[in-house]
Amino acid sequence: MDFKDYYSSLGVAKTASQKEIKAAFRKLARKHHPDVNQGDGSAEARFKEINEAYEVLGDPDKRKKYDELGANWRQYEQAGAQGGPGFDPRQSSGYRTMTPEEMNDLFGGDHPFSDFFETFFGGGRQAADPQGRARAGRARAARPGRDFEEEIELSLEDAYNGAMRRFTIQHDGEARSVDVRIPAGVSEGSRVRVPSEGERGSGGAKSGDLYLRIRLTPNAQFERKGRDLYARVAIPLITAVLGGEADVKTISGKSLRLKVPPTTQNAQVFRLKGHGMPVTGKSGEHGDLYATVDVQLPRELTPEQRRHYEALQALEKKGAPTGAEN
């Protein structure tokens, strides 16, 4: 029986942080999960190996015990060779392995643990009491399912209005459709919880949850910052100079009339209160829409327009202070 290198199973270094271990487990579990590799025996075996490794390394206390016992593995192996068939590893000097009851209290779970795990942590299959193993097996049978996480793309309009999405979810080789309501106001990175649609629990325990992580697609007209929206509004030069009104389209599709005061400068910002994104969980509460003025200069002039601009230019020169450059 060979030593199980759980760090190697997860592809992490012995110095890896708990966060790195968790990330590695999630990545490998998604890749090798039986639901996405139906009929692939090697993927199922790899999935079991990954789960066993995470059972130990995913908890700091369990990991510490594995590191301590792992350091004595060669001593254990040599003692076993000297002790012969009747050797009981629990009598080895310096440390002892755990009884099935102790193993269940520490590790729990409903995983088909390897011989190494059973022997190294459970006192060995030969040394364990059959009734004790049965009690431990029944206790391990009830294990909650793990949570799954998936990424979905959402337009800014759907994030504003809320949306319904239909997903096909596979459990134990069976596929079924689930309708998920995405609440209005979700932001980049938000997670929407779908109860009991993660990994199935065992022994009557509850299933895990499915979390949908939101990724917003870029919008050509609006930029989102928190609950507020930002947009550019084009206005003619004459409106900027003399004042007037401009149409501002909102994310809801409605148009608002923006009052533009005389001598409005390019890039001036106007706040339209309550026309930003809805606040999730707070009915009727919205952020604001900020409209940035984009003054449009004429590209062509009619002869009459040119005469008027030239007259304006002459007026400005006439009113210029003495000594001003022309």
N, C-alpha and C positions, 0 to 999 in steps of 0.2 A: 504494500500500500504506500503510495507516494504522498508527500506533503502537498497540501493544497495552497497554492500561492494566490490568495484572494486579491491582492493588489494587482497581480498580473491579469487575473480574470476581468477586472474592471479597467485595466490599462492605465493605472495611475501609479505614481511613486509612493513609497512608504511615508514620505513627508507631505503627501497631499492633504489639503484642508478638507473638513467635512463638506464644505460647499462644492469643492471639486469632485469629491467622491459621489455626491448626490447627482451632480450634473452628468458625470460619466455613466452612472447607473441608468438615468433616464434616457440618455441617448442610445445606449445599447439595448435597453428593454424595448424601446419603440422599434428598433431595427429587427430584433429577433423574436418579437412577441408572436405566439402561435396563431393569433387571429389574422396576422398579416403574412404568415408563412404556412398556410394550411398544407398539411401533407409533407412538410419538410422536417424530417426527424432530426437532422443536424441542428436546425434552428431551435427546435424545442429543447434539445439537450443543452445548447448554448444558453438559452433563456433560463433553464434551471440552474446552470452554473453561475450565471449573473446574479440571480436571486439569492442563491446561497451565500455568495460573496458579500452582497449588500446586507444580508441579515446580520453579518458579523461587523463589517466595516461601517455600516450606516449609523451605528450607535457608538458614541465615544467610549462608554464603559465596556461594551462587548469588544470593541476594537483593541482597547488596552489589554484585555485578557488574552486576546488572540496574539498580540505582539509578545506578551510575556511567555505564553506557552510555546509560541512559535520559535522563540530563541532557544528552547530546550528540546526542539524536535530531534536533533541528532542524538542527544543523550537518550531520549525515549526510544529511538530506533535501535541504538546499540544495546540498550538494556533489554529490548524485546528479543533481539537475536540471541543474547546470552541466556535469557530466561526460558527460551524454548516455547513449545505449544501451550504450556500451562501458565505462561507469564501473564500476570495481571497488572496492567499499567497503573492502576490506582495504588499499588504498593511500591511504586518506584520512589526512591528518595528524592527529596527536594520539591516535589509537587505531586498533586494527584489530579486525575480527570474527574468530571462531574457525573453524578447519577442522572438517569433520565428525567427525574423530577426536577432536579436543579437545572438541567439543560432547558427544560420546557419553561421554567420560571424566567430564565435569562433570555432565551431566544424566541420562544413562542413560534407562531407561524404554522403554515400548512405546506411546507416545501418538502419535496422528496430529498432529504439531506443525503450527502454522499457517505460512503463508509468512513472516509477520513473524518468527516464532521461527527458522525455517531461515535466513533472510537475516541477521537481526540478530545471531544467536548462532552460526550455522553457516557463515557466509561466503557465503551465497547459493546458490541451486540452480544457477545458470549457472556460477559459479566453482568449484563443487565437482567433484572428480575422480569419475567414475562408479564406478570400482572402490572408491574410498574411501567413497562413499556406501553401496555395497553392504555393505562390511565393517562400517560403523557401524550399518546397519540390522539386520544379523545380531546384532551385539552388543546392540542395544537390544531385540531380540526376547525375550530371557530377562529377565523382570521379575516379581518376587514380587508376589502380590496383596496388597491392603490389608486390614487388619482391619476388621471391622464390630462395632458394639456395639448391643445392644437391651436394653430394660428389661422385666423380668417381675415380676409381683406374686406374693407367696408368703405364705401364712398362717404364723403363729407355730408352729402344730402341724406344718406341713410342714417348716419350718425345723428343728424339733426332730428329727423322724423321718427327714428326707431325703425326696426325692420324685423321681418320673419325669415328665418333660414331653415331649410330642411337638410338634415344630415342623415347619411346611412351609416349606422353603427353596427359593428360585428361583435357578437358575444358567443364564444364557444362554437364558432363556425356558422352561427345563424345571424343573418342580417335583418335589421329592421330600421324603419325611418322614424326620425325624431324631429319634431318642429320646435325650434328654439326662438324665443322672442328676445331680440336685442333691444334693450331699453334706449330711449332717446337720451342723447347727451354723452354717450360713451366717448372716451378719448383714446389716443394712441397708447397702447400698452394695457388698457383696461382688460380685466378678466371677467367673463360672464360664466357663472356657475350653472352647470346642468346636473342636477342631483342624480346620483345612482347610475350614471352612464359611464363610469370608469371601469376598472377591473372588477370582475365579479368577486364577491366575498365567498368564503368557504365555510362549511359547517353552520349555515344559517346566519353568519355574520353579514353586516351590511356591505353593499358594494361601494367602491370608490366613486368619486365624482369626475365629471369631465369639465375642464375649464377651457373656454374659448378665448384666446388672447387676441385683442383687436389690433389690426394694423390698418391705418387710414391711408387711402390712396391720395395722391396730390390732387388739388383742385385748382383749375386755371383762373378762377375769379376771386376766390377767398383764401385767406391765410388764417389759420387758427392759432391762437395763443391762449391756452387755458379755456375759459368760457367765452372769450371775446373773439370776434372776427374782424378782419382787416381787408378792405377792398379799395381799389382806385376808381375814381369817378372822373370821366373826361368832361370838361366844360369849355365852351368857346372863349376866345380871348375877350370878346366884347362883353360876355357875361361876367368874366372875372373883373373887368374894369368897371362896368356900370352896375353890376349886381343883377340878380334874377333868380331863376330856379333851375335845378338840375334833377334828373331822374336817377334814383339809386335803387338798384335791384337787390333784394334781400335773399338770403339762403332759402327762405320759404317760397320764393318765386314771386312774391309781391313787389310792387314798385312804390317807393316813397318819394315825395317831393322835398328836395333839400333846398332851403332858402340860402342863396349865396349873397353875402353882403358886397357892396361896392369895394373895389380895389383888393379883392381876394388874391393872395399870393399863391404861386405854384407850390405844391406840396403841403399846403395848409390842410390840417386835419379837423374833421367835424365828427362829433360823437352822436350817434343815433341810439339812444338808450333803449334797452330791452329787445334789441334785434340781433343779439348774438346767439350763442348755443344755449339750449336748455340745460338746466342743472339736474343731473340724474338724481332721482329720488325726491326732488323738491318741485312739486307741481306748480306751474305758472311762473317759475323763476328762470330768468334768462340773463346771459351776459349782454354785452353791448356790441354794436357794429361801429367801427371807425372807418370813415370815408376820407381818403386822401385825394385832394384835388389834383388833377392832371390837366393844366391849362393847354389847350390845343391852339397852336399858331396856324394861321392860314397858309396853305401851300401855294395858292394862286390868288392873284388879285385882279379884279376887273378894272378897267380904266377909271371908273368912278370911285372905286374903293381906294385906288392908288392916290387920286387927287385928295381924298379926305385924309389919308395917312400923311401925305406931304404937307397938307395944311396943318395937321396936328404937329408935325415935325417943326414947321416954321413957327408955330405958336410956342413950342417948347424952347426953341432957340431964342425967340424974342424975349421970353421971360427968364432966360438964363442969366445968372449973375455976371457982372463985368469981369473979364479975364478968364471966363470959362472956356475950355477947349471946344471947338466945333466938331 
